[in-house]
Amino acid sequence: MQFTIESRQLTNNVETQQTFIEAGSPDDAIGEFVRQNHSELISLTRPVRGQESIATVKKDDSVYLVRVYAA
């Protein structure tokens, strides 16, 4: 299954970046995203309704808001 991952740096007003990752679940997709970007998962939230997960990821001195949903 392919997942779309949108990431946006919280500390600066920059554009959202999209990444596509093949994974078996949203948790696997965010794990692969973190691994590929050499970053650290801070939090992961799975809303009861809806099809997306929302995570906070830290890389170097920056924090990113990350949305994960089926492509």
Buried (B, 14 or more C-beta within 10 A) or exposed (E): EEBBBBBBBEEEEEEEEEBEBEBEEBBBBBBBBBEEBEBEBEEBEEEEEEEBBBBBBEBEEEBBBBBBBEE
